[in-house]
């Protein structure tokens, strides 16, 4: 069995974790929408009739993950 102290500590961790998630979800993520690059991306998606909040990674165009010269020089199997 857990001692009352351990139970209190677990409850504090739960409350702290919930507060961190709430701060990120309710504060940090909405603040990112004010970043010019993200705001442009969201506006472009909305102009095209795409709801950016409902997108899946399979709906995205291929993003350049690395420079082309890396793809030319990269050999996975010789």
C-alpha positions as a Markdown table, in Angstrom:
| # | Residue | x | y | z |
|---|---|---|---|---|
| 1 | Unk | 0.0 | 0.0 | 0.0 |
| 2 | Unk | 1.1 | 3.6 | -0.6 |
| 3 | Unk | 1.7 | 5.7 | 2.4 |
| 4 | Unk | -0.3 | 9.0 | 2.8 |
| 5 | Unk | 2.9 | 10.9 | 2.0 |
| 6 | Unk | 3.5 | 9.0 | -1.3 |
| 7 | Unk | -0.2 | 9.5 | -2.2 |
| 8 | Unk | 0.2 | 13.3 | -1.7 |
| 9 | Unk | 3.4 | 13.3 | -3.7 |
| 10 | Unk | 1.6 | 11.5 | -6.5 |
| 11 | Unk | -1.2 | 13.9 | -6.4 |
| 12 | Unk | 1.2 | 16.9 | -6.5 |
| 13 | Unk | 2.9 | 15.3 | -9.6 |
| 14 | Unk | -0.5 | 14.8 | -11.3 |
| 15 | Unk | -1.5 | 18.4 | -10.6 |
| 16 | Unk | 1.9 | 19.8 | -11.7 |
| 17 | Unk | 1.8 | 17.7 | -14.9 |
| 18 | Unk | -1.8 | 18.8 | -15.7 |
| 19 | Unk | -0.8 | 22.4 | -15.1 |
| 20 | Unk | 2.2 | 22.1 | -17.5 |
| 21 | Unk | 0.0 | 20.5 | -20.2 |
| 22 | Unk | -2.6 | 23.2 | -19.7 |
| 23 | Unk | 0.0 | 26.0 | -19.9 |
| 24 | Unk | 1.4 | 24.6 | -23.1 |
| 25 | Unk | -2.0 | 23.8 | -24.7 |
| 26 | Unk | -3.6 | 27.1 | -23.6 |
| 27 | Unk | -0.7 | 29.5 | -23.7 |
| 28 | Unk | 2.3 | 28.4 | -25.7 |
| 29 | Unk | 0.6 | 26.8 | -28.7 |
| 30 | Unk | -1.8 | 29.7 | -29.3 |
| 31 | Unk | 1.1 | 32.1 | -28.9 |
| 32 | Unk | 2.9 | 30.3 | -31.7 |
| 33 | Unk | 0.2 | 31.3 | -34.1 |
| 34 | Unk | 1.5 | 34.9 | -33.8 |
| 35 | Unk | 4.8 | 33.7 | -35.2 |
| 36 | Unk | 4.9 | 35.1 | -38.8 |
| 37 | Unk | 6.0 | 31.8 | -40.5 |
| 38 | Unk | 3.3 | 29.8 | -38.8 |
| 39 | Unk | 0.6 | 32.5 | -39.4 |
| 40 | Unk | 1.5 | 32.5 | -43.1 |
| 41 | Unk | 1.3 | 28.7 | -43.3 |
| 42 | Unk | -2.1 | 28.6 | -41.5 |
| 43 | Unk | -3.5 | 31.4 | -43.7 |
| 44 | Unk | -2.2 | 29.6 | -46.9 |
| 45 | Unk | -3.9 | 26.4 | -45.8 |
| 46 | Unk | -7.2 | 28.2 | -45.0 |
| 47 | Unk | -7.1 | 29.9 | -48.4 |
| 48 | Unk | -6.9 | 26.5 | -50.0 |
| 49 | Unk | -9.9 | 25.3 | -48.0 |
| 50 | Unk | -7.8 | 23.0 | -45.7 |
| 51 | Unk | -8.5 | 23.1 | -42.0 |
| 52 | Unk | -4.9 | 23.1 | -40.5 |
| 53 | Unk | -6.2 | 21.7 | -37.2 |
| 54 | Unk | -7.6 | 18.6 | -39.0 |
| 55 | Unk | -4.6 | 17.8 | -41.2 |
| 56 | Unk | -2.8 | 14.5 | -41.1 |
| 57 | Unk | 0.8 | 14.0 | -42.1 |
| 58 | Unk | -0.3 | 12.0 | -45.1 |
| 59 | Unk | -2.1 | 15.0 | -46.5 |
| 60 | Unk | 1.0 | 17.1 | -46.6 |
| 61 | Unk | 3.2 | 17.6 | -49.6 |
| 62 | Unk | 6.6 | 16.2 | -49.2 |
| 63 | Unk | 8.6 | 18.6 | -47.2 |
| 64 | Unk | 12.3 | 19.0 | -47.9 |
| 65 | Unk | 13.8 | 17.2 | -44.8 |
| 66 | Unk | 17.4 | 17.7 | -45.9 |
| 67 | Unk | 19.3 | 19.4 | -48.6 |
| 68 | Unk | 19.3 | 17.7 | -52.0 |
| 69 | Unk | 23.1 | 17.2 | -52.0 |
| 70 | Unk | 22.6 | 14.9 | -48.9 |
| 71 | Unk | 20.1 | 12.8 | -50.9 |
| 72 | Unk | 22.6 | 12.5 | -53.8 |
| 73 | Unk | 25.4 | 11.4 | -51.5 |
| 74 | Unk | 23.4 | 9.3 | -49.2 |
| 75 | Unk | 23.6 | 5.6 | -49.8 |
| 76 | Unk | 21.6 | 3.3 | -47.6 |
| 77 | Unk | 22.7 | 0.1 | -49.2 |
| 78 | Unk | 25.8 | -0.1 | -51.4 |
